[in-house]
Amino acid sequence: MKTVKISLNSIDLVKAFVNEVTKFDNEFDLVSGRYVIDGKSIMGIFSLNLSKPIDLNIHCDETSAPEILEALKPFIIE
């Protein structure tokens, strides 16, 4: 599992993020405080406080991680 911080501070970013993660068979969990939301659920994402960075847990193996991280690069905060 990989964990990165992402920013989804606009509606367009949320839509683009969901479009990217649905291309993969992996599971994506967004963690904000005590809430854990399915990263492929656009309604779930909008229930979070999007004004702050969110932790993204990517359930993947080492072989698929680079491809996923490259696809999600526009959302990742260094």
C-alpha positions as CSV (number, residue, x, y, z in Angstrom):
1,M,0.0,0.0,0.0
2,K,1.2,3.5,-0.9
3,T,0.0,6.7,0.9
4,V,0.3,10.2,-0.6
5,K,-1.2,13.6,0.2
6,I,-3.5,15.0,-2.5
7,S,-5.4,18.2,-3.1
8,L,-8.9,18.2,-4.6
9,N,-9.9,21.8,-4.0
10,S,-12.2,22.3,-7.0
11,I,-15.1,20.4,-8.6
12,D,-13.1,20.0,-11.8
13,L,-10.2,18.4,-9.8
14,V,-12.6,16.0,-8.1
15,K,-14.1,14.9,-11.5
16,A,-10.7,14.5,-13.1
17,F,-9.4,12.5,-10.0
18,V,-12.4,10.1,-10.1
19,N,-11.9,9.6,-13.9
20,E,-8.3,8.7,-13.3
21,V,-8.8,6.3,-10.4
22,T,-11.6,4.4,-12.1
23,K,-9.2,3.4,-14.9
24,F,-7.5,1.1,-12.3
25,D,-8.7,-2.1,-10.7
26,N,-7.0,-1.1,-7.4
27,E,-8.8,0.2,-4.3
28,F,-8.3,3.9,-3.3
29,D,-9.2,5.2,0.1
30,L,-9.4,8.9,1.0
31,V,-8.7,9.5,4.7
32,S,-9.7,12.8,6.2
33,G,-9.6,12.8,10.0
34,R,-11.7,9.8,11.1
35,Y,-13.5,9.4,7.8
36,V,-12.4,6.9,5.2
37,I,-14.1,7.3,1.8
38,D,-13.9,5.2,-1.4
39,G,-11.8,7.2,-3.8
40,K,-14.0,6.1,-6.7
41,S,-17.1,7.6,-5.1
42,I,-17.7,11.2,-6.3
43,M,-20.5,11.7,-3.8
44,G,-18.3,10.4,-1.0
45,I,-15.5,12.7,-1.9
46,F,-17.8,15.7,-1.8
47,S,-18.8,14.8,1.7
48,L,-15.2,15.6,2.8
49,N,-13.6,18.9,3.8
50,L,-11.8,19.6,0.5
51,S,-10.1,22.8,1.6
52,K,-7.3,20.8,3.2
53,P,-5.0,18.1,1.8
54,I,-6.3,14.6,2.0
55,D,-4.4,11.3,2.5
56,L,-4.8,8.8,-0.3
57,N,-4.2,5.2,0.5
58,I,-3.5,3.2,-2.7
59,H,-3.9,-0.5,-2.3
60,C,-1.4,-1.8,-4.9
61,D,1.7,-3.9,-5.3
62,E,5.2,-2.5,-6.1
63,T,4.8,-3.3,-9.9
64,S,1.7,-1.2,-10.4
65,A,2.6,1.7,-8.1
66,P,4.7,3.7,-10.5
67,E,2.0,3.7,-13.2
68,I,-0.7,4.8,-10.7
69,L,1.5,7.5,-9.1
70,E,2.3,8.9,-12.6
71,A,-1.4,9.1,-13.5
72,L,-2.2,10.8,-10.2
73,K,0.7,13.3,-10.3
74,P,-1.5,16.4,-11.0
75,F,-3.3,15.8,-7.7
76,I,-0.3,14.8,-5.5
77,I,1.2,17.4,-3.1
78,E,4.9,17.0,-2.6
